[in-house]
Amino acid sequence: MAVVVMAAAVVVTPGVASAAPAVKWVECPADVVAPGVECGTLEVPLDYREPEGRRIEVMISRLASKNPEERRGILLTNPGGPSEGLSFPAALRAGGMPQSVLDAYDVIGVDPRGIGRSTPITCDLTEEQQYAGSVPPYAVTPADVRKRAGEVEQIARQCASASTADLLPHNTTANIARDLDRVRAALGEPKASFLGYSYGTYLGAVYTTLFPRSTDRIVLDSNLGAGGWDVEGGRLYARGVEDTFPDFAKWAAAHPEYGLGTTPEQVRAKYFDLAGRLDRAPVQGVSGPLFRMLTFGGLYGSGDAAFTALAKNWRALDTDTPLPPVAVPPLERIESLISGRYAVVCGDSRWPTSVRTYERNVAVDRVRYPMFGAAAANIYPCAYWADPVERPVRITDRGPRNVLMVQNERDPATPLAGARTTRRAFGDRAAMLTIDQGGHGAYLIGANACANGKVTDYLLGGQRPEHDVRCAAEAGKPAPARVPAVG
């Protein structure tokens, strides 16, 4: 039984956003302050079927070009998640975005509706519910799926009874994309370019599908499948871990000082050994499911820094020595993030409602992808959500050839297999640049000069490859500073 606010299924006809009011510029929140960054607010319709009805507020940030002779327009950005985006322009600059790109664009960050400072949604999550995160835990036994079902049904009930329940039906990727076009119009721009990572690739795909004539140069980095974060998109995490783990296993085998094995096969065996031991007896509060989740997160990075951190965690758990300290955001920020994320993910598509479906999926993926399959296929609160208020946006090949997809060949969260479905959906609209490297995120995140150069060239001059191309691995290069908050 769906427990979230019910609404009739409708179809919103895409079109160019009507004239929007000017942005109301305000002082940035304290944690967003960075030299040259300013913030603003914009009112948008809660429900685009009633454009003159109730309004909500969206907050944006701007890192303005200082070179009027080189400026070509605005670059809307999204770091993934769905999560807050106000700090992202400053993070891109700190992460090495070329000055030529900063000269060419006003770089725009956006807190998507329902998240952060953009009319946030709350599910009144407890501390335990917040720390559980938005990716399900590994189901050690079949009974764990039923246990998790009870937990996520309670989360869905809380979302439905919270003070912001009336916002839930409208907190969708399609409406976030419509908000982006309102931002473009409010800033007086005939077209907008877009750079999105992870979930931001699905947002960008929906945006340029709904508004093909008002989008300029579209860069989608670390791509979700064509259906976005739906039930099958969630299951792809398991494929991503299997694709990416060999990079870490090879690295750990070459660093015997961590005691994880001297061959990649031994390192993989250590993973299952540690997971099994922690299933039976947690160490320092880390259970088997949490260990698997920590490993999944550790594979987001690549190279010495990321793999050293992951190896240290493994060694600490293996030897029961103190774990390295971890910085934890304030609980109120996590509550807003997780609640808003549930709203978008569950509102975008219809999820299976039968617990038995998830039990079968877990049983299948436990065998297919033994490292993480029983987590990725586990049940979400979306099983207890109302049907979406409109059909998911179907990505198609209708529109200009202005999409550059960027994809690591080995990615734990958005594997190449999913990216290929989006590539096929776009047809001739897109070209895909694949890179022989692991980790989540490529442009400005990886050290591959070929990939970074091709993306920069496209943003500056519009030189998108005519066909799909591949960048070879570039060994021996230090990884750049990681762009924060991607994914």
PyMOL commands that set and color helices and strands:
alter all, ss='L'
color gray80, all
select helices_A, chain A and resi 30-32+88-94+99-104+127-131+142-161+165-170+173-186+199-210+231-253+256-258+264-280+288-298+304-319+331-348+355-368+373-376+381-384+416-429+449-461
alter helices_A, ss='H'
color red, helices_A
select strands_A, chain A and resi 24-26+37-45+55-63+73-78+105-110+192-197+215-221+403-410+430-438+469-471
alter strands_A, ss='S'
color yellow, strands_A
deselect
rebuild
show_as cartoon
